[in-house]
Every structure is written in C-alpha cells, then in structure tokens.
Amino acid sequence: MTNDSVMAAKLLTSDDILGDSRQARQLARRQLIAEAVMAEGSMKIDDLTSRFSISLMTAHRDIDELAARGLLRKERGTVSAAPTSLIEASGVYRANRQGPEKEAIALAALAFVEPGQAIFMDDSTTVLHMAPHLADKGPLTIITNALTLMNQLKGHRDLTLLGLGGQYHNWCNAFMGRITTQEIAGLRADTVFMSMAAVTDDIVFHQSPDMVETKRAMCEASARRILLIDHTKFQRRALHALAPLSRMDVVITDDAAPADQIARMRDAGIEVVVARRRSARRT
C-alpha cells in the first residue's frame, strides 16, 4: 500500500468517526427535544433554540424529523405533543400519561377475558396494558390493528395472533383505513376491548375519522363491547362521534372518574366497573 493510500484510509476512518459522533449528538438532541415537548405538552420553537443552544434552522430540521416519525407536530411557531379536539397525541405521548389509571383499568378488564375466546383489541395505550397478562388467560385468539400489541404478543404458545393490515400510521403505530375495516367485517369475535379519546354528552369521540371507522367496525363484529376509559377522557373533547355510551355493554374507568358520570351511565343500564388505582389502595 502506498503512503497516499494509507493516508486516504486514515482520513476515511477519521471522517466516519466524526460522522458517527455528529449523528449520535443529533439523535441525543432530538431525543431531549421530544422529551421536553412531551413533558410540557407544547412549546414555542424559539424556546427550544435557546434551551438547546441551536439555530432556528436546526430546530426546524429536528422537529420535522420528529414530526415525520409521528412523535410531535409543528404548528405556526410551536411544537406540540398534547392532544387537541382535532388531533390525537402520538402513542409515545399517550403511553406516558395516566399510567396507574390505565394499569388498574386493564387489570379490571382481564376479568372479562375467558379461555377460548376470540377478542378484538384496538391500538389504545390503555388496552396495551392488558398485553402482559393475556398469556395466563389462554388459549385466546387476539385480533388487532396495533403493531405495538402484535410485537408484545407474538411468540406466546397459547395466543393465536391475527394482525389486521391496511395503511400504516406512524402517530399511533397501527393500521387503519378501508383495507383494515374490510378485514374486520369478515370476522366475528366474542368481545372488543377498546378506548377512545373523549366522552362528551354521553357520547364517545375521537379526533381521527379513520380511527373511528376502525373501532366502529370492531364493535359491529363483536358480540360484546367493552370500553376502557380513564377519568381524564370525561374532561376532553374530540370531533368525530363513535357511538353513545349506551351502545357499550361494559365501561371500565378509574376511581377518579366523576361520580355524576358514573351514576348517569348506571342509570342508563350500562355495567360500570370502577377500578381502584394502586396509589388509591394504599391510602
């Protein structure tokens, strides 16, 4: 090897190391930006530039990448992770909210799972909390559009997993659309476990029309409908209606849900299960 070849090899290695270092810093910074926005719910982009000592151009580039991955969204000088009445939050943001409530609700939901059943499970983070316990309920057939749930349940001997296809959506890590609903229409299940974004005027709502159509198809293809919904959903609004609460056979919520809402559901003949959070059990 000539001296020039050796020098070129050294320069290539040096450039590679430098590139890897820059990429690592970039990935670390984007992770910190995502964490900061998720903690706050929303932030001004100008505030991100000062917090992380980066240019406005770099901030926009980082945010655009995070938005493309479905983690954040950018709107007129701000970046947001929190849901609005028109847009649902990313799965990552939702997974980090109301953890104790969702765990309590999911554990209560397991009482409605019996060996031998076929059940629909939607892409909600509340339903996802049921996943670690399902193998103990087998044999079961699980039908889902949620890629996260598929990855958690695959490989369990007593669980038959049917994954629904369709158009993949980054923000919820799930498949939705016409192909998905057509596949659902060709199936029949014992029970659907699902959650929604909001309850207003005794009607369940979601920000995404595609999500509503997917969940409606699951409801129509199931003998029993079980809604898992934590107390914060009674304080929110969303645009697209799925169905009145009276269409649900069972509603499972947590012990912070409004008492008048619980009473109204029971007066309507809905079976309501109030799950106690672990923190509440200790008090």
DAUR-V719911 format. One record per helix or strand of 3 or more residues. SS is the DSSP state (alpha for helix, beta for strand). FROM is the first residue (numbers start at 0). LEN is the number of residues. If there is no record, write none. Layout:
BEGIN
ss: <SS/SS>
from: <FROM/FROM>
len: <LEN/LEN>
END
This chain:
BEGIN
ss: <alpha/beta/alpha/alpha/beta/beta/alpha/alpha/beta/alpha/alpha/beta/alpha/beta/beta/beta/alpha/beta/beta/beta/alpha/beta/alpha/beta/alpha/beta/alpha/beta/alpha>
from: <2/41/44/55/72/77/90/98/117/124/130/139/146/158/166/173/177/188/197/202/208/221/230/239/244/249/258/270/277>
len: <38/3/8/13/3/3/5/14/4/4/7/5/7/5/3/3/8/6/3/4/12/7/5/5/3/5/9/5/5>
END
